[in-house]
Amino acid sequence: MSVKIRLARTGAKKQPYYRIVVADSRAPRDGRFIEIIGSYDPKTELSKVELNKEKALNWLSNGAVPTNTVKKLFEIVNLQVKSNQ
């Protein structure tokens, strides 16, 4: 099972709000997930990112792979992600 850390969209039409979730890579974007580890609100003046760093580091150490967008959000909250590429 390949696990990814990615965004799941919630919120109303033209009012996006995202959850940072840990999910199986085969699951749909807004579908089944394993755990919510944070949130992202792009509509505020300064984009608001909330993240449980302990859970994120735990999942990264267990082999979860963040998407490119989530890597950028991790950089905003000063969470270091090792790139295996």
C-alpha positions as CSV (number, residue, x, y, z in Angstrom):
1,M,0.0,0.0,0.0
2,S,1.5,3.3,-1.1
3,V,0.6,6.1,1.3
4,K,0.6,9.8,0.3
5,I,0.2,13.0,2.2
6,R,-2.1,15.2,0.1
7,L,-4.9,17.8,0.1
8,A,-8.6,17.0,0.2
9,R,-10.9,19.8,-0.8
10,T,-13.8,20.8,1.3
11,G,-15.7,24.1,1.5
12,A,-18.4,25.6,-0.7
13,K,-18.3,26.5,-4.4
14,K,-15.6,29.2,-5.0
15,Q,-14.7,29.0,-1.3
16,P,-12.0,26.3,-1.1
17,Y,-10.7,25.0,2.1
18,Y,-8.3,22.0,2.2
19,R,-7.5,19.3,4.7
20,I,-4.0,17.9,4.8
21,V,-4.7,14.1,4.9
22,V,-2.8,10.9,4.9
23,A,-4.4,8.6,2.3
24,D,-3.9,5.5,0.2
25,S,-2.7,6.6,-3.2
26,R,-5.5,4.7,-4.9
27,A,-8.3,6.5,-3.0
28,P,-10.1,9.4,-4.6
29,R,-9.0,13.0,-3.8
30,D,-11.9,13.8,-1.5
31,G,-12.7,10.2,-0.6
32,R,-11.4,7.8,2.0
33,F,-8.4,8.8,4.1
34,I,-6.4,7.4,7.0
35,E,-5.9,10.5,9.1
36,I,-6.2,14.3,9.1
37,I,-3.0,16.0,10.0
38,G,-3.8,19.6,9.2
39,S,-5.6,22.2,7.2
40,Y,-5.0,24.9,4.6
41,D,-7.1,28.0,4.0
42,P,-5.9,29.8,0.8
43,K,-8.7,32.5,0.9
44,T,-7.3,34.4,3.9
45,E,-5.1,37.5,3.5
46,L,-2.0,35.4,4.4
47,S,-2.7,31.8,3.5
48,K,-3.4,30.0,6.8
49,V,-1.7,26.6,7.3
50,E,-2.3,24.5,10.4
51,L,-0.3,21.3,10.8
52,N,0.3,18.8,13.5
53,K,4.1,18.4,13.0
54,E,4.4,15.4,15.2
55,K,1.9,13.4,13.2
56,A,3.4,14.6,9.9
57,L,7.0,13.6,11.0
58,N,5.7,10.2,12.2
59,W,4.0,9.5,8.8
60,L,7.1,10.7,6.9
61,S,9.3,8.4,8.9
62,N,6.9,5.5,8.1
63,G,7.3,6.1,4.4
64,A,4.4,8.4,3.4
65,V,5.2,10.5,0.4
66,P,4.0,14.1,0.3
67,T,2.7,15.6,-3.0
68,N,4.5,18.7,-4.4
69,T,1.8,21.1,-3.1
70,V,2.1,19.6,0.4
71,K,5.9,19.9,0.3
72,K,5.5,23.6,-0.3
73,L,3.1,23.9,2.6
74,F,5.6,22.0,4.8
75,E,8.2,24.6,3.8
76,I,5.8,27.4,4.9
77,V,5.5,25.9,8.4
78,N,9.3,25.1,8.5
79,L,9.0,21.3,8.4
80,Q,12.0,19.8,6.7
81,V,11.2,17.1,4.1
82,K,14.0,14.9,2.7
83,S,13.8,14.5,-1.1
84,N,14.6,11.0,-2.4
85,Q,14.8,12.1,-6.0
